Amino acid sequence: MTTQSAVVARPGTARVRRRRRIRHSLTVLSFMAPALLGILIFLVFPLFTAVNSSLHQFGQLNSPGVWYGLGNYKYLFTQDPFIRNAAWNTLWFVVIMVPAQILTGLSAAALLTKMRKGSSIYRTIFYLPALVPTVAGALAFVYLLKPQVGLVDHLLKLVGIDNGPLWFNSPHWSKPSLTLLAMWGIGNTMVIFLAALLDVPISLYEAAAIDGAGPWQRFRHVTLPSISPVLLFTAITGIIATLSYFTEAAVAASAASGQATVGGGASGSFGYPNESTLSYPLYLYQAGFSQDRLGYANAMAVVLFVVTFLVILVLLKRSKSFTEGAS
Amino acid sequence: MKSRRIRGLTAVISMATAVLAVAACSPSTAPKQKPIASPGSTASGTITFWHFFTDREATAIQGVVNDFEASHPNIKVQVKDGQDDDKMTQAIAGGGGPDVGLSYSTDIVGKFCKSGAWQDLSQYISRDKIDMNNIPDPVRNYTSYAGKQCTMPFLNDAYGIYYNKDMFAAKGITDAPKTLDELTAAAKKLTVFNKDGSIKVAGFDPLFGFYENSAAHFAAMSGAKWLTDDGKSAIGGDPNWQTVLNWQKSLVDWFGYDKLTKFNASLGDEFSAQNAFQAGKVAINLDGEWRIAFLADQAKNMNYGVAPMPVTDQSRYGAGYITGNVIGISRGSKNPEAAWEFIKYLTTNTDAVVKLANGIKNVPTTKAALASPNLTTDPNFKLFLDISANPNTVTTPPSGAGTTYQDDMQAFLDKWQTGKVSNLQSGLTGLDTQINQALANAG
């Protein structure tokens, strides 16, 4: 009897459990639904669309065009004469501009932590450029650095340098000029570093000083491990931003070229001078909207996505041990 | 069991996403052109009109729009100025855009006609018996592509040279140069160097990228061809390109590329009052007819003259480069009849064309307007009218891939003038391959 009732009870219990599990799953799903929907609509859907578009030959006005298979990728990797230059320019920005921004931001923050008087004034001064609109900042730099007539050239002449660089008008100096612009606008990075530096326990510095550590050793063995998660965060966000570097390069090229862009759209002067500032995203825009090769522009976007993903993945893997020290 | 459910859910999500993705890219076929109204019917309603002009020029356009509304009380025009080609293309691609759009350049004719972004106007032209012979041939040629007349010409720009008469007199030069050799000689004579060897005044600035110095404009000096009849690159096979490029490079080398770059970097913007020609920094300059209005506005006391571009072959002297503004009806226009009525007025009504030409100081695009006594012409402006009407005058050919072939050429010229191309012929042949591959990629 007991055995019978046990046998009868088992399926009922299982059903109840299954219902509970389903209800639980539905509850979880309902909580997750807004985020899932957001990811589907704003990430997965555009990504699939971009991949699908990259396999077609089409423009803005004749969507969806015709099936092109891997034709766009073949053109990108084997035929396009501009892609290597655009990729090289972007790589240059990643390798030079990102570390330059981090170093400047860290140095400014370190300086502010050491100041006893007037630190709030200097903090405001260092942060102010971050509040300047990107376009206005780029234009101001172009005019400040304008050869022969710009303020910087006048200052250089005062110290005996008559033939200063051509800055935004020279293919050799245009990228360093953009790096200077980026270093000028490090307000946000500086604030993040400042918070991290102020968070390092003073007792650690005191212990290190008692052990006889000098300033460099204290920085190397106390400060750096303590702020390593912030450094990693800044590096990753910096790399992502630089891989999609667009506005400053576009505005500086347009202003420095001195040519009008009325009516035809702004992309005509992209890359000035001599394609030296033609970043990958600028070329992508030019291919998609100026030359109306949207299928190809999508292939470029997919490659950029994959490269960004891989770079971040490698950076995170390699830096695991780096950040573990901090935790 | 659980993993199977997860797999099932993943599959459903993946399929849904894939379906959505494909659905998003499903054919957004252009609306088929509706049959047009019968002859004599009256158009009415409100239409939108986008153009790229601003400030003084936008005011001139508005004056003609007001005239149209006064003579067509049933049609109201909503004008939006400062709209460039990129914005218009994106709006049309998004299913919107203006009823009537005005493009800055003939570069869009190929892709707008090919894609149907602008409607074929042939049936309206035929119904209303518009005499297309009233439009000069060089102008007509750039308004259609592959048999589709999807645009009408709305004034054009003609290019020649401007020269500083005072500087010419100071150096004892009496006439404007007619050949490239004469231009070289005048440029060298008029150039003034500073003590440190830098350029103080350039007789003629030959660098590509300086103001209006582009391959398209220099091509007119020799009549060099861009594309073959079947739409492939003709650059490598046309010796006229080598003639004009070798001439340009020899003048660049005479100045020194670095010196020219430094000189250009210090000059004012093209459309500012500090324009190098207006500021007396350049003695001879390649420019369009609109410069006359800028000179009258920004450099009233300047003593200047105008002349056709110097050429390689004397028989071509008097010709130049023209490009034009073109106007069309968007494929999504809700009121194409009223839109056509407006376009017809702007492009074929002689009084309207003349008023526009006088207001903006651009070249009219109908023979009747060119001959109109109401057209304000001084000898300087008359020269550009003659260049526009010259049978040897050239323009950049419409291409389904927009400006691709010009962009590739410009990148090549950047290398060329810095001395990075050792063999011009093989460089241009390679450029042909590159352009043809890009055109094939564009479809």
Interface residues (C-beta under 8 A of the other chain):
Chain A: L40 V44 F45 F48 T49 V51 N52 S53 H56 Q57 F58 G59 Q60 L61 N62 S63 P64 G65 V66 Y68 G71 N72 Y75 Q79 D80 P81 F82 K146 P147 Q148 V149 D162 N163 L166 W167 N169 S170 A256 S257 G258 Q259 A260 T261 V262 G263 G264 G265 A266 S267 Y272 P273 N274 E275 Q286 F289 S290 Q291 D292 R293 G295 Y296
Chain B: I13 T17 A18 L20 A21 V22 A24 C25 S26 P27 S28 F52 T54 D84 D85 D86 K87 T89 Q90 I92 A93 S103 Y104 S105 D107 K111 F112 K114 S115 G116 A117 D196 G209 Y211 T261 K262 N264 A265 S266 L267 G268 D269 E270 F271 N325 A401 G402 T403 T404 D407 D408 A411 D414 K415 T418 Q434 Q437 A438 N441 A442 G443
